[in-house]
Amino acid sequence: MNWCTFVLQQGRVQRRTVTVGHRNQVEAEILNGLVKGETVVLHPSNQLDDGMRVREQ
């Protein structure tokens, strides 16, 4: 099973495949696929798709 998340880059979201390590019901350890300081979309909608324009809040 591949895990993905979305990161914000220049007003658009980019789907990113990540490797998950330890996890529980609340948190997950990301082993690779993200760079420190990137903005990750929390609780993305099912309508969110790669390349969509979004507004930061």
N, C-alpha and C positions, 0 to 999 in steps of 0.2 A: 504494500500500500504506500503510495507517494503522498506526502504531506505538502501542502502549498499555503502560501500566505500572499498578501498584497502589500507592496511598499509604494510610497508616494514619491514620484519623481517628476519635477517640473509640471505640477498640476494634473498629472495623469497617474493611474495606478498600473503597476507592473506585477504580474503574477510571478511568484518566485517559488521554486521547489526548494524545500528545506529538509534537513535530516534532523529528526527528533531523537533526543536521548531519553533521559528519565522524565516521567510525567506523572501527574495525578489529575484529579478532577478540576483543579484550578490553574495549574501552571505546567509549562512544558519547557524542557531544556532544548535549545536549538544548537546543534553541533556545527552545522555549516549551512550556507545559503543566504545568510544576511551579513551585512557589514555594520559594525558598531556606529551608531548615530543615525541610521536610516529610520524613517518614520514608517511604522507598520500600521495598517488599518486594523483596528480592533472591531470585532463583531461585524464583518462585512455582510451586506445584504446578498441574497441569492441572485439578485439582478446585476451585481457588480461583475464586470468582465475586464480582461486584460486590455489596457490602452484607454479605458474610459476616463474622461475628464471628471475630476472631483474637486470639491472645495474643502480646504483645511478648516477645521473648527477648533 
